[in-house]
Amino acid sequence: MILKTLLTTVLTLSSLMAITGEEIAQKVHDRDDGDNITSEMKMTLIDKNDKQRVRQLKVYTKDKGIDTQKLMFFMAPADVKNTGFLTYDYDDSSKDDDQWLYLPELQKVKRIASSDKSSSFMGSDFTYSDMTKRNVKDYTYKIMKESVVGGHKTWQILVTPKSEKTIDETGYTKSIIFVRQDNFVIVQALNYIKAGKKLKYMMLTGLEKIDGIWTTTKIQMVTKKGKKTLHKTILEFSSIKYNQDLKESFFVTRTIEKGL
């Protein structure tokens, strides 16, 4: 029994040592992140003077085959209330993800063009492109080294876009990501912004298992230029529920027009 356990451990370690950057990225992409999810989200925007603005949202997520659909509704404060956001995140890298934003003051649904996806999502440090998964085939991956983040072993990987199209859509010329070896969750990332010689630091500061699924409960993105912090966004998720009764017909532009 002991010999069998040792052999399994050795084989596991050997497998981890032999793994490639692309294989790690695919495992990150493929890991179970749940389905038919409802949650509440608190978005805190912090400017360079530490002045804060807080927004409250409701979020709905559903898988459609290998694709993902997501709806977000801004509930408060008054200046963003009833704003709606709909995303179709396609697994096929040859298809551009579809995104729509409903602006209540204009009573109009705006389709987010590919050229606008690198811009700020509702004044945050996250872009429209950040609101979808990256397509694994659009990048190259190089394992730089192993490091420890928050007491957990990680792979530090250099991620480089294969095309100018991807750079233009994301706004990032390259990224360095830190992937936990035990669960294939990205817990930290450094994104190099194409414009303005700025960097964006992503840190996962809340992660827990809910219904057996590793779930992000708190994440922050910080935009810096040199050592100077320009802006910060913190996203906190609560009331997270999996396997809810969400209909595919709910994930349409008509829903964000009507609101909740």
C-alpha positions in Angstrom: 0.0 0.0 0.0 2.8 2.4 1.0 4.8 1.4 -2.2 1.7 2.0 -4.3 1.2 5.5 -2.7 4.9 6.4 -3.3 4.7 5.2 -6.9 1.6 7.3 -7.5 3.3 10.3 -6.0 6.4 9.9 -8.1 4.3 9.4 -11.3 2.3 12.5 -10.4 5.4 14.6 -9.8 7.0 13.3 -13.0 3.8 14.2 -15.0 3.8 17.7 -13.5 7.5 18.2 -14.4 6.8 17.1 -18.0 3.8 19.3 -18.5 4.0 22.1 -21.1 2.8 25.7 -20.8 0.1 25.1 -23.4 -1.1 22.0 -21.5 -1.4 24.0 -18.3 -3.3 26.7 -20.1 -5.7 24.1 -21.5 -6.2 22.6 -18.0 -7.0 26.1 -16.7 -9.5 26.6 -19.5 -11.1 23.2 -19.1 -11.4 23.0 -15.3 -14.9 22.8 -13.9 -16.2 26.3 -13.1 -19.8 25.3 -12.7 -23.0 26.0 -14.6 -26.3 27.8 -14.2 -24.8 30.2 -11.7 -26.4 33.1 -9.9 -24.4 35.5 -7.7 -24.2 39.1 -6.4 -21.2 41.2 -7.1 -19.8 44.3 -5.4 -17.6 46.4 -7.6 -15.4 49.0 -5.8 -13.6 51.6 -7.9 -10.7 53.3 -6.2 -8.9 56.3 -7.8 -5.4 57.5 -7.3 -6.5 59.6 -4.3 -8.2 56.6 -2.6 -11.7 57.9 -3.3 -14.1 55.0 -3.6 -17.2 54.4 -5.7 -19.2 51.2 -5.0 -21.6 49.5 -7.4 -23.9 46.5 -6.8 -24.6 44.0 -9.5 -26.4 40.7 -10.1 -24.8 38.1 -12.3 -26.2 35.1 -14.2 -24.0 32.6 -16.1 -25.0 29.6 -18.2 -23.1 27.1 -20.4 -24.4 26.6 -23.9 -22.5 23.5 -25.0 -18.8 24.5 -24.9 -19.7 28.2 -25.0 -20.7 30.5 -22.1 -23.4 33.1 -21.7 -23.4 35.8 -19.0 -25.8 38.5 -18.0 -24.9 41.3 -15.6 -27.3 43.9 -14.2 -26.2 47.0 -12.3 -28.6 47.5 -9.3 -27.0 50.5 -7.6 -26.1 53.4 -7.3 -28.6 55.5 -9.3 -26.2 56.7 -12.0 -25.7 53.1 -13.3 -28.9 51.4 -12.1 -30.6 49.3 -14.8 -27.5 49.2 -17.0 -27.3 45.6 -18.4 -24.4 43.7 -20.0 -24.7 40.5 -22.1 -21.8 38.3 -23.3 -21.6 35.3 -25.5 -18.2 33.8 -24.9 -17.3 31.4 -27.7 -14.9 28.5 -27.3 -14.0 28.6 -31.0 -11.0 31.0 -31.3 -12.1 31.8 -34.9 -15.3 33.4 -33.7 -15.3 36.8 -32.0 -17.1 36.9 -28.7 -20.4 38.9 -28.8 -21.1 41.6 -26.2 -23.9 44.0 -25.7 -24.3 46.9 -23.2 -27.7 48.4 -22.4 -27.6 52.1 -21.4 -30.9 53.1 -19.7 -30.4 56.9 -20.2 -30.2 56.3 -24.0 -32.7 53.4 -23.9 -30.5 51.7 -26.3 -28.5 48.4 -26.6 -25.0 49.0 -27.8 -23.0 46.2 -29.4 -19.4 46.2 -28.3 -17.1 46.3 -31.4 -13.9 44.3 -31.4 -12.0 47.6 -31.6 -13.6 48.7 -28.2 -13.0 45.5 -26.3 -9.7 46.7 -24.9 -11.4 49.7 -23.3 -12.5 50.0 -19.7 -15.6 48.1 -18.6 -17.9 50.6 -16.9 -15.0 52.7 -15.6 -13.2 49.7 -14.0 -9.6 48.4 -14.4 -11.1 45.4 -16.2 -11.6 45.6 -20.0 -14.5 44.2 -22.0 -12.1 41.6 -23.1 -11.3 40.6 -19.5 -15.0 39.7 -19.1 -14.5 36.6 -21.3 -12.1 33.7 -21.2 -9.0 33.8 -23.3 -8.9 31.4 -26.2 -5.9 29.0 -25.6 -5.0 28.8 -29.3 -4.5 32.5 -29.6 -1.4 32.5 -27.4 2.0 30.9 -26.9 3.0 29.7 -23.4 6.5 29.5 -21.8 7.0 28.2 -18.3 9.4 30.6 -16.7 9.8 29.0 -13.3 8.0 27.6 -10.3 7.2 29.9 -7.4 5.0 30.0 -4.3 2.0 32.3 -4.1 0.0 32.5 -0.9 1.6 29.3 0.4 0.8 27.3 -2.8 3.1 26.1 -5.5 2.5 27.8 -8.9 3.8 27.8 -12.4 4.9 31.2 -13.6 4.1 31.3 -17.3 4.8 33.9 -20.0 1.8 34.3 -22.2 2.2 36.0 -25.6 -0.5 36.7 -28.2 0.1 35.1 -31.6 -1.4 38.0 -33.6 -1.8 41.8 -33.6 -5.6 41.2 -33.7 -5.5 39.6 -30.3 -3.3 42.4 -29.0 -5.7 45.0 -30.3 -8.7 43.2 -28.8 -7.2 42.7 -25.4 -5.0 45.7 -25.2 -2.2 43.5 -23.8 1.1 42.8 -25.5 2.0 40.0 -23.1 1.1 38.6 -19.7 2.8 36.7 -16.9 0.4 34.4 -15.1 0.8 32.3 -11.9 -1.2 29.1 -12.0 -1.7 27.0 -8.8 -0.4 23.5 -9.4 -3.0 21.8 -7.2 -6.2 23.2 -8.9 -5.1 25.0 -12.1 -6.5 28.4 -10.9 -4.8 31.6 -12.0 -4.1 33.4 -8.8 -2.0 36.2 -10.0 -1.2 37.9 -13.4 0.8 40.8 -14.7 -0.6 42.3 -17.9 1.5 44.6 -20.1 -0.7 47.3 -21.6 0.0 48.3 -25.2 -0.8 52.0 -24.7 0.8 54.3 -22.2 3.6 52.0 -20.9 1.3 50.9 -18.1 0.9 47.6 -16.2 -2.1 45.9 -14.7 -1.7 43.6 -11.7 -4.4 41.0 -11.1 -4.6 39.3 -7.7 -7.1 36.6 -6.6 -7.6 37.5 -2.9 -10.6 35.2 -2.3 -10.9 31.6 -3.4 -13.0 28.8 -1.8 -14.7 25.6 -2.7 -18.5 25.9 -3.2 -20.3 22.7 -4.1 -16.9 21.1 -4.9 -16.0 23.9 -7.4 -13.1 26.2 -6.8 -14.8 29.6 -6.9 -13.5 33.1 -7.0 -15.0 35.2 -4.2 -12.7 38.3 -4.4 -10.4 39.6 -7.1 -8.6 42.9 -7.7 -7.0 44.6 -10.7 -4.5 47.5 -10.2 -3.3 49.7 -13.0 0.2 51.2 -12.5 2.6 53.3 -14.3 6.1 52.7 -12.9 5.6 52.6 -9.1 2.6 54.9 -9.2 -0.9 53.4 -8.7 -3.4 55.0 -11.1 -6.5 53.1 -10.3 -7.8 50.0 -8.6 -10.9 47.8 -8.9 -12.0 45.2 -6.4 -14.7 42.6 -7.3 -16.4 40.7 -4.5 -18.8 37.9 -5.1 -21.5 36.6 -2.7 -24.7 34.5 -2.6 -23.1 32.2 -5.2 -25.4 29.4 -6.2 -24.7 26.7 -8.8 -27.2 24.5 -10.8 -30.0 27.1 -10.7 -33.0 27.0 -13.1 -31.7 29.4 -15.8 -33.4 29.2 -19.2 -31.4 29.8 -22.4 -34.2 32.2 -23.5 -33.1 34.5 -20.6 -29.8 35.3 -22.2 -30.9 37.7 -25.0 -30.6 41.4 -25.5 -34.4 41.8 -24.8 -33.6 40.8 -21.2 -31.1 43.6 -20.6 -33.5 46.0 -22.2 -36.3 45.0 -19.8 -34.0 44.6 -16.7 -34.9 42.7 -13.6 
